[in-house]
């Protein structure tokens, strides 16, 4: 019985090998730098909320022998040949003077706390922020840190940074980019579905809100 469960788990990703139309659709979105979760969520939304395929199945297909031969992993944000097993975490050194986000004044996260928020910075726990006290000394204000492995507590900023790092690697000569190239990049990002928007794109939500406002004014 256990052997049967393992076999079923290993072959679940083969669903895409049997459905060429679905496979082509997923490859198309991967080439647009959509994540497996964005693809699965978008397809579910377009299918009246009914699940078409899970993001885990897409990942298994990407890292199957077939997927590796076609280098589908190269379309992922991290472009790793091997997927890091879930649950494995690296040990981190203790950051000196670290103050948890739990101790951050609640008003900072509210609209009426904007002035106070501008005098504070919230970091994740990367080693690049070990010298955060130097920032406090130079600029004043306060620094806070997300809980370990919860950089999502910084909200859409963290995700946006990741998207930009993917689209514009450190070696990209940004100064040499034309306005046309920048506009094309912005459009590419704005047309991706976002989980926080119910897997609609920010472009679509923006246009919907603008149309609604124009009808009111």
C-alpha positions as CSV (number, residue, x, y, z in Angstrom):
1,X,0.0,0.0,0.0
2,X,2.8,2.4,0.9
3,X,4.6,1.6,-2.3
4,X,1.4,2.4,-4.2
5,X,1.1,5.8,-2.6
6,X,4.8,6.6,-3.5
7,X,4.2,5.6,-7.1
8,X,1.0,7.8,-7.3
9,X,3.0,10.7,-5.9
10,X,5.8,10.3,-8.4
11,X,3.5,10.0,-11.4
12,X,1.1,12.9,-10.5
13,X,3.3,15.3,-12.5
14,X,2.9,13.2,-15.6
15,X,-0.6,14.7,-16.0
16,X,1.1,17.4,-18.1
17,X,2.8,14.9,-20.3
18,X,-0.7,13.6,-21.2
19,X,-2.3,17.0,-21.8
20,X,-0.4,18.9,-24.5
21,X,-2.7,21.9,-24.5
22,X,-2.3,22.5,-20.8
23,X,1.5,21.9,-21.0
24,X,1.8,24.5,-23.8
25,X,-0.2,27.0,-21.7
26,X,2.0,26.5,-18.7
27,X,5.2,26.8,-20.7
28,X,3.8,30.0,-22.2
29,X,3.2,31.5,-18.8
30,X,6.6,30.3,-17.5
31,X,8.3,32.1,-20.3
32,X,6.5,35.3,-19.1
33,X,8.2,34.6,-15.7
34,X,5.0,33.6,-13.9
35,X,5.5,31.3,-10.9
36,X,3.8,27.9,-10.7
37,X,1.6,29.3,-8.0
38,X,0.5,32.3,-10.2
39,X,-0.2,29.9,-13.1
40,X,-2.3,27.5,-10.9
41,X,-4.2,30.4,-9.3
42,X,-4.9,32.1,-12.6
43,X,-6.1,28.9,-14.3
44,X,-8.3,28.2,-11.3
45,X,-9.8,31.7,-11.5
46,X,-10.5,31.3,-15.3
47,X,-12.1,28.0,-14.6
48,X,-14.8,29.4,-12.2
49,X,-12.8,28.7,-9.1
50,X,-12.4,25.0,-9.9
51,X,-8.9,23.6,-9.6
52,X,-7.2,22.8,-13.0
53,X,-3.8,21.9,-11.7
54,X,-1.9,22.5,-8.5
55,X,1.4,24.5,-8.3
56,X,3.1,21.4,-6.7
57,X,2.2,19.4,-9.8
58,X,3.7,22.1,-12.0
59,X,6.9,22.0,-9.9
60,X,7.1,18.2,-10.1
61,X,6.7,18.5,-13.9
62,X,9.4,21.2,-14.2
63,X,11.8,19.0,-12.2
64,X,10.9,15.8,-13.8
65,X,13.4,14.2,-16.3
66,X,11.3,15.6,-19.1
67,X,11.2,19.1,-17.6
68,X,15.0,19.1,-16.9
69,X,15.8,18.1,-20.5
70,X,13.7,21.1,-21.6
71,X,15.3,23.4,-19.0
72,X,11.9,24.6,-17.7
73,X,13.6,25.4,-14.4
74,X,15.5,28.2,-16.2
75,X,12.2,30.1,-16.3
76,X,11.8,30.1,-12.5
77,X,13.0,33.0,-10.4
78,X,15.8,31.1,-8.8
79,X,16.7,29.0,-11.9
80,X,17.9,26.0,-9.9
81,X,18.5,22.7,-11.5
82,X,17.4,21.0,-8.2
83,X,14.5,22.0,-6.1
84,X,15.3,22.7,-2.4
85,X,13.2,20.3,-0.3
86,X,10.4,22.1,1.7
87,X,11.1,22.5,5.4
88,X,14.9,22.8,5.1
89,X,16.2,26.0,6.5
90,X,19.7,27.5,6.8
91,X,20.9,28.6,10.2
92,X,21.3,32.3,10.6
93,X,23.6,34.3,12.8
94,X,22.1,36.6,15.5
95,X,21.8,40.2,14.3
96,X,23.1,42.6,17.0
97,X,20.6,45.1,18.4
98,X,17.7,43.2,16.6
99,X,14.2,44.4,17.5
100,X,11.3,42.2,16.5
101,X,8.5,43.4,14.3
102,X,6.2,42.3,17.2
103,X,7.7,45.2,19.2
104,X,7.1,47.7,16.5
105,X,4.4,50.4,17.3
106,X,1.1,49.3,15.8
107,X,0.5,52.7,14.4
108,X,3.3,52.2,11.9
109,X,1.2,49.8,9.9
110,X,-1.8,52.1,9.8
111,X,-2.6,55.0,7.4
112,X,-2.4,57.6,10.2
113,X,1.0,56.3,11.1
114,X,2.7,57.4,7.9
115,X,4.9,60.0,9.5
116,X,6.2,57.6,12.1
117,X,6.6,54.9,9.4
118,X,9.0,57.2,7.5
119,X,11.2,57.3,10.5
120,X,11.5,53.5,10.7
121,X,12.8,50.7,8.6
122,X,11.7,47.1,8.7
123,X,14.2,44.5,7.5
124,X,14.2,40.8,6.9
125,X,17.0,38.8,8.6
126,X,19.6,38.7,5.9
127,X,23.3,39.1,6.9
128,X,23.4,42.3,4.8
129,X,21.5,44.0,7.6
130,X,24.0,43.3,10.4
131,X,25.1,46.9,10.3
132,X,21.6,48.3,10.7
133,X,22.7,50.2,13.8
134,X,25.0,52.3,11.6
135,X,21.9,53.4,9.7
136,X,20.2,54.4,12.9
137,X,23.3,56.3,13.9
138,X,23.5,58.1,10.6
139,X,19.9,58.8,9.9
140,X,18.1,58.4,13.2
141,X,14.8,56.6,13.6
142,X,14.3,53.0,14.5
143,X,14.9,49.6,12.8
144,X,12.8,46.4,13.2
145,X,13.1,42.9,11.9
146,X,10.5,40.4,10.5
147,X,10.1,37.1,12.3
148,X,12.6,34.5,11.0
149,X,11.6,33.1,7.5
150,X,8.7,35.5,7.4
151,X,9.9,38.3,5.1
152,X,6.4,38.4,3.7
153,X,5.6,40.5,6.8
154,X,7.0,43.4,4.8
155,X,4.2,42.9,2.4
156,X,4.2,43.6,-1.3
157,X,7.6,45.4,-1.0
158,X,9.5,42.2,-0.5
159,X,7.7,40.5,-3.4
160,X,8.3,43.5,-5.6
161,X,12.0,43.5,-4.8
162,X,12.2,39.9,-5.8
163,X,10.5,40.5,-9.1
164,X,12.9,43.4,-9.9
165,X,15.9,41.3,-8.9
166,X,14.7,38.6,-11.3
167,X,14.0,40.9,-14.2
168,X,17.1,43.1,-13.6
169,X,20.0,41.0,-12.4
170,X,22.9,42.8,-10.7
171,X,24.9,42.7,-14.0
172,X,22.2,44.6,-15.9
173,X,23.4,48.0,-17.2
174,X,20.3,49.9,-16.1
175,X,21.7,53.3,-17.2
176,X,21.8,52.0,-20.8
177,X,18.1,50.9,-20.8
178,X,15.8,52.9,-23.1
179,X,12.4,54.2,-22.0
180,X,10.9,51.7,-24.4
181,X,12.6,48.8,-22.7
182,X,11.6,50.1,-19.3
183,X,8.0,50.5,-20.4
184,X,8.0,46.9,-21.8
185,X,9.4,45.6,-18.5
186,X,6.7,47.5,-16.5
187,X,4.0,46.1,-18.7
188,X,5.4,42.6,-18.4
189,X,5.3,42.8,-14.6
190,X,1.9,44.6,-14.3
191,X,0.2,41.9,-16.5
192,X,1.1,39.0,-14.1
193,X,-1.6,37.7,-11.8
194,X,-1.1,38.4,-8.1
195,X,-2.4,36.2,-5.3
196,X,-3.3,39.2,-3.2
197,X,-5.6,40.4,-6.0
198,X,-7.4,37.0,-6.5
199,X,-4.9,36.1,-9.3
200,X,-6.0,39.2,-11.3
201,X,-3.2,41.4,-12.7
202,X,-2.5,44.8,-11.1
203,X,-3.1,46.3,-14.6
204,X,-6.6,44.8,-14.7
205,X,-7.5,45.9,-11.2
206,X,-6.1,49.4,-11.8
207,X,-8.1,49.8,-15.0
208,X,-11.3,48.5,-13.3
209,X,-10.9,51.0,-10.5
210,X,-10.2,53.8,-13.0
211,X,-13.3,52.9,-15.0
212,X,-15.4,52.9,-11.8
213,X,-14.1,56.2,-10.8
214,X,-14.7,57.8,-14.2
215,X,-18.3,56.6,-13.9
216,X,-18.7,58.4,-10.6
217,X,-17.0,61.7,-11.5
